[in-house]
Amino acid sequence: MSSATKLVLWRHGVTDWNERGIFQGQTDIPLNERGLQQAGAAAQYVAEFSPSAIYCSPMRRAQQTAAALAVLTGLQPCVDNRLAEINVGTWTGRTLADAAGDDPAVMAAVRAGVDYRRSPTGETMTEVGQRAGQCLRELGKAHDGETIVVVSHGGAIRMGIANLLGWPHETATSLSGMPNCAWSVVAERAARWRLETYGCSWGTGRSSGNTEI
């Protein structure tokens, strides 16, 4: 029997904007000092998966997190633009309360659990899931029978998982937000992807997270 293909989906460490609840989207905000410490601590555990490759988002916060694992594994992270966080357009640098103040329909969508576009020029979560899910499928095919680490963002990981498993947005929102530097594992067996673990942390094993984007 061939080995299962495993993807370890690792969220980046915390940034100043994460801590302040500000939409950062695809803005290149770096890890803060606590985020760098998180990446170094979590990398010790992620390295135990013995990955054969590391892929990451083009955002600096993801690349800094991947670099902590690269030091331990000797693997050179490969950047894939499809792993970037959701594009929040004109909401960049603002909070959800700011956005809802401009458009009350935003908060109504949040409360109803339905998908919505992040500003007139941004993406929906479903769109993020489509590009992230396509990337994950291709990486799984390229690394059949191997374990790889994919360093990305809270929203992109959650929706990428949902797309991979064939879940609609409503089901995806039943998953809690992933904490900074937490990881989830999906595995493919018998041509079917399964979620093995979600939101694991080196500190608590499993917990909910803060602002994802």
FENGI-V64599 format. One record per residue. N is the residue number from 1. RES is the residue in one small letter. PSI is psi in radians with two decimals (NA if undefined). OMEGA is omega in degrees with one decimal (* if undefined). D_CENTER is the distance of its C-alpha to the mean C-alpha in whole Angstrom. Layout:
# FENGI-V64599
<<N & RES & PSI & OMEGA & D_CENTER> <N & RES & PSI & OMEGA & D_CENTER>>
This chain:
# FENGI-V64599
<<1 & m & 2.29 & -179.0 & 31> <2 & s & 2.72 & 179.5 & 28> <3 & s & 2.64 & 177.4 & 25> <4 & a & 2.60 & 172.2 & 22> <5 & t & 2.20 & -178.3 & 19> <6 & k & 2.38 & 174.0 & 16> <7 & l & 2.07 & 175.9 & 12> <8 & v & 1.90 & -174.3 & 10> <9 & l & 1.92 & -168.5 & 7> <10 & w & 2.14 & 177.4 & 6> <11 & r & 2.57 & 179.6 & 5> <12 & h & 2.87 & 176.4 & 8> <13 & g & 3.03 & -173.2 & 11> <14 & v & 2.60 & 175.6 & 12> <15 & t & 2.96 & 176.3 & 14> <16 & d & -0.67 & -179.1 & 17> <17 & w & -0.59 & 172.8 & 16> <18 & n & -0.83 & -176.1 & 13> <19 & e & -0.46 & -178.9 & 17> <20 & r & 0.00 & 178.6 & 19> <21 & g & 0.59 & -178.0 & 17> <22 & i & 2.38 & 175.6 & 17> <23 & f & 2.11 & 175.2 & 15> <24 & q & -0.50 & 175.8 & 14> <25 & g & -2.16 & -177.3 & 12> <26 & q & 0.20 & 172.6 & 13> <27 & t & 2.44 & -171.4 & 15> <28 & d & 1.20 & 178.9 & 15> <29 & i & 2.24 & -178.7 & 15> <30 & p & 2.92 & 171.9 & 16> <31 & l & 2.55 & 170.0 & 15> <32 & n & -3.06 & -175.2 & 18> <33 & e & -0.70 & 178.9 & 20> <34 & r & -0.65 & 178.6 & 18> <35 & g & -0.69 & 177.6 & 15> <36 & l & -0.67 & 177.7 & 17> <37 & q & -0.71 & 177.4 & 19> <38 & q & -0.80 & -178.2 & 15> <39 & a & -0.75 & 179.8 & 14> <40 & g & -0.70 & -179.4 & 18> <41 & a & -0.81 & -177.7 & 18> <42 & a & -0.56 & -178.9 & 15> <43 & a & -0.55 & 178.8 & 16> <44 & q & -0.61 & -179.0 & 19> <45 & y & -0.72 & 179.5 & 17> <46 & v & -0.58 & 179.2 & 15> <47 & a & -0.41 & -179.1 & 18> <48 & e & -0.22 & 174.5 & 20> <49 & f & -0.18 & -179.1 & 18> <50 & s & 1.03 & -177.3 & 20> <51 & p & 2.68 & 176.0 & 18> <52 & s & -0.21 & -179.8 & 20> <53 & a & 2.75 & 176.2 & 17> <54 & i & 2.27 & 174.4 & 14> <55 & y & 2.63 & -179.1 & 12> <56 & c & 2.82 & 173.9 & 10> <57 & s & 2.73 & 176.7 & 9> <58 & p & -0.19 & -180.0 & 12> <59 & m & 2.47 & -175.5 & 12> <60 & r & -0.65 & -178.7 & 14> <61 & r & -0.59 & 177.0 & 12> <62 & a & -0.71 & -179.8 & 9> <63 & q & -0.62 & 176.6 & 13> <64 & q & -0.67 & 178.1 & 14> <65 & t & -0.78 & 178.4 & 12> <66 & a & -0.59 & -178.6 & 13> <67 & a & -0.57 & 178.9 & 16> <68 & a & -0.62 & 177.8 & 17> <69 & l & -0.61 & 179.8 & 16> <70 & a & -0.63 & 178.9 & 18> <71 & v & -0.64 & -176.6 & 21> <72 & l & -0.51 & -173.6 & 21> <73 & t & -0.35 & -175.4 & 21> <74 & g & 0.13 & -179.7 & 23> <75 & l & 2.46 & 177.8 & 20> <76 & q & 2.04 & -179.9 & 19> <77 & p & 2.44 & 177.2 & 16> <78 & c & 2.29 & -178.1 & 16> <79 & v & 2.35 & 173.8 & 14> <80 & d & 2.07 & -175.7 & 13> <81 & n & -0.38 & -179.9 & 13> <82 & r & -0.21 & 179.3 & 11> <83 & l & 0.06 & 179.0 & 8> <84 & a & 2.74 & 177.7 & 8> <85 & e & 2.94 & 179.9 & 7> <86 & i & 2.47 & 174.0 & 10> <87 & n & 2.03 & -178.8 & 13> <88 & v & 0.13 & 173.7 & 15> <89 & g & -2.20 & -175.7 & 18> <90 & t & -0.08 & 175.4 & 21> <91 & w & -0.11 & -178.9 & 19> <92 & t & 2.28 & 179.4 & 18> <93 & g & 0.08 & -179.3 & 19> <94 & r & 3.01 & 177.9 & 20> <95 & t & 2.93 & 176.5 & 19> <96 & l & -0.65 & 178.7 & 19> <97 & a & -0.67 & 176.5 & 23> <98 & d & -0.84 & -177.8 & 24> <99 & a & -0.72 & -179.4 & 22> <100 & a & -0.51 & 176.8 & 24> <101 & g & -0.59 & 178.0 & 27> <102 & d & -0.58 & -175.8 & 27> <103 & d & 1.71 & -179.0 & 27> <104 & p & -0.39 & -179.7 & 27> <105 & a & -0.42 & 179.6 & 26> <106 & v & -0.90 & -178.8 & 22> <107 & m & -0.58 & 177.0 & 23> <108 & a & -0.68 & 178.4 & 25> <109 & a & -0.71 & 178.3 & 22> <110 & v & -0.83 & -178.2 & 20> <111 & r & -0.56 & -179.4 & 22> <112 & a & -0.19 & 179.6 & 23> <113 & g & 0.42 & 179.0 & 19> <114 & v & 2.76 & -178.7 & 20> <115 & d & 2.67 & 178.7 & 17> <116 & y & 2.73 & -178.6 & 19> <117 & r & 2.30 & 179.7 & 18> <118 & r & 1.58 & -176.0 & 17> <119 & s & 2.83 & -178.8 & 20> <120 & p & -0.38 & -176.2 & 23> <121 & t & 0.09 & -177.2 & 21> <122 & g & -2.96 & -178.8 & 17> <123 & e & 2.90 & 166.5 & 15> <124 & t & 2.85 & 177.8 & 15> <125 & m & -0.59 & 178.1 & 12> <126 & t & -0.72 & 178.3 & 14> <127 & e & -0.70 & 176.7 & 14> <128 & v & -0.77 & 179.7 & 10> <129 & g & -0.62 & -179.8 & 10> <130 & q & -0.79 & -178.7 & 13> <131 & r & -0.68 & 178.5 & 12> <132 & a & -0.71 & 179.5 & 9> <133 & g & -0.71 & 177.2 & 11> <134 & q & -0.74 & 178.9 & 14> <135 & c & -0.80 & -178.6 & 12> <136 & l & -0.70 & 177.7 & 12> <137 & r & -0.78 & -178.5 & 15> <138 & e & -0.69 & 178.1 & 17> <139 & l & -0.68 & 178.1 & 15> <140 & g & -0.71 & 179.2 & 16> <141 & k & -0.68 & -179.2 & 20> <142 & a & -0.42 & -177.7 & 20> <143 & h & 0.79 & -179.3 & 20> <144 & d & 2.22 & 178.2 & 21> <145 & g & 0.05 & -178.4 & 22> <146 & e & 3.00 & 172.3 & 20> <147 & t & 2.21 & 177.4 & 17> <148 & i & 2.76 & 177.3 & 15> <149 & v & 2.33 & 178.6 & 11> <150 & v & 2.04 & -177.1 & 8> <151 & v & 2.07 & -175.1 & 7> <152 & s & -2.52 & -170.7 & 4> <153 & h & 2.80 & -174.7 & 3> <154 & g & -0.92 & -179.2 & 4> <155 & g & -0.74 & -179.1 & 5> <156 & a & -0.66 & 179.3 & 4> <157 & i & -0.85 & -178.4 & 3> <158 & r & -0.80 & -178.0 & 6> <159 & m & -0.51 & 174.4 & 8> <160 & g & -0.73 & 176.2 & 8> <161 & i & -0.82 & -178.7 & 9> <162 & a & -0.76 & 179.5 & 12> <163 & n & -0.72 & -179.6 & 13> <164 & l & -0.65 & -177.3 & 13> <165 & l & -0.06 & 179.8 & 15> <166 & g & 0.43 & -179.9 & 17> <167 & w & 2.49 & 173.1 & 16> <168 & p & 2.97 & -179.1 & 17> <169 & h & -0.70 & -177.7 & 16> <170 & e & -0.64 & 178.1 & 18> <171 & t & -0.68 & 179.9 & 17> <172 & a & -0.65 & -177.8 & 13> <173 & t & -0.17 & 175.6 & 14> <174 & s & -0.27 & 174.4 & 16> <175 & l & 2.38 & 177.5 & 13> <176 & s & 2.84 & 174.4 & 12> <177 & g & 2.49 & 178.8 & 10> <178 & m & 2.35 & 176.3 & 8> <179 & p & 2.73 & 174.2 & 10> <180 & n & 2.33 & 179.3 & 9> <181 & c & 0.22 & 171.4 & 9> <182 & a & 2.90 & -179.2 & 9> <183 & w & 2.74 & 174.9 & 8> <184 & s & 2.75 & -178.1 & 9> <185 & v & 2.22 & 171.4 & 12> <186 & v & 2.51 & -177.9 & 13> <187 & a & 2.52 & 177.8 & 16> <188 & e & 2.11 & 175.4 & 19> <189 & r & 2.37 & 179.2 & 22> <190 & a & 0.77 & 176.3 & 25> <191 & a & 0.46 & 178.8 & 23> <192 & r & 2.28 & 178.6 & 21> <193 & w & 2.43 & 178.8 & 17> <194 & r & 2.54 & 175.9 & 17> <195 & l & 2.03 & -177.7 & 14> <196 & e & -0.80 & 177.8 & 16> <197 & t & 2.69 & -179.2 & 14> <198 & y & 2.27 & 174.0 & 11> <199 & g & 0.64 & 179.8 & 10> <200 & c & 2.49 & -179.0 & 13> <201 & s & 2.58 & 178.1 & 14> <202 & w & -0.35 & -177.0 & 17> <203 & g & -0.74 & -172.3 & 19> <204 & t & -0.17 & -178.5 & 19> <205 & g & -0.75 & -179.8 & 17> <206 & r & 2.29 & 178.9 & 15> <207 & s & 2.96 & 177.8 & 15> <208 & s & 2.88 & -172.2 & 14> <209 & g & -3.06 & 177.0 & 12> <210 & n & -2.82 & -177.8 & 13> <211 & t & 2.20 & -174.2 & 12> <212 & e & -0.63 & -169.0 & 8> <213 & i & NA & * & 9>>
